Amino acid sequence: MLDVELFSDCAADAREALHHLALRPYSVMLLDLDIVGGSETIIAAVSKMANSQQPIIFATAADRIGRIDAEGVQVVMRRPLRVREVAELTRACIDASARQRRKAVARDDELHA
């Protein structure tokens, strides 16, 4: 991930992931649907965040792909993953997200001017 200038945190289970989400905003979340503690818990927590604070969620799974509740999940990838492709896709989403957030701030500034 550092090859494409991405900095990341890692969580071993849902509880740790929720802790990270409470500490700082993220642009993208790579979420294994088989995470200990339940991916549904994490997706529910993200859905309660303000829209401008919600990260893009990449869901990964080996065999649950067909049973994913797509609500709140923007990208679904089957494992095994190719790290380079994930890093490049993540970088593209972060760049797109930053452009969208800049546009939203500019609109807010126009409304308050």
C-alpha positions, -999 to 999 in steps of 0.1 A, spaced: 0 0 0 29 24 7 39 20 -30 9 41 -39 12 64 -9 -15 48 12 -13 47 50 -35 22 68 -45 7 100 -53 -29 106 -79 -45 128 -80 -81 139 -117 -81 147 -148 -60 146 -143 -45 180 -108 -32 170 -122 -19 137 -149 0 155 -123 15 179 -103 27 149 -134 42 133 -141 62 165 -106 76 165 -102 91 130 -120 94 97 -111 70 69 -116 74 31 -117 37 24 -123 6 44 -112 -28 32 -135 -51 51 -133 -89 51 -169 -102 54 -156 -130 76 -141 -107 102 -144 -119 138 -173 -101 155 -193 -96 123 -189 -73 93 -226 -64 97 -217 -46 129 -191 -25 112 -213 -17 82 -241 -7 106 -217 17 125 -205 33 92 -241 38 80 -248 58 112 -220 82 104 -226 115 86 -225 110 49 -194 131 45 -176 110 71 -185 75 57 -156 57 41 -160 38 9 -163 1 18 -145 -26 -1 -159 -60 10 -139 -91 5 -149 -127 8 -139 -161 -4 -173 -177 -9 -200 -153 5 -199 -130 -26 -234 -140 -37 -250 -134 -3 -237 -99 4 -262 -73 15 -250 -46 -8 -264 -18 14 -234 3 24 -209 -17 4 -196 0 -28 -170 -26 -40 -170 -64 -36 -139 -84 -43 -134 -121 -42 -103 -134 -23 -76 -141 -29 -68 -104 -36 -40 -90 -57 -24 -65 -34 -12 -42 -62 -47 -40 -78 -63 -33 -44 -38 -6 -37 -44 11 -70 -82 9 -67 -80 22 -32 -58 52 -44 -83 59 -72 -113 59 -47 -94 82 -23 -86 106 -50 -123 106 -62 -135 110 -26 -112 139 -20 -126 157 -51 -162 151 -40 -154 164 -5 -137 195 -19 -169 202 -41 -191 198 -10 -170 223 10 -170 247 -19 -209 245 -21 -211 250 16 -189 281 14 -211 295 -14 -242 290 7 -227 308 36 -212 337 16 
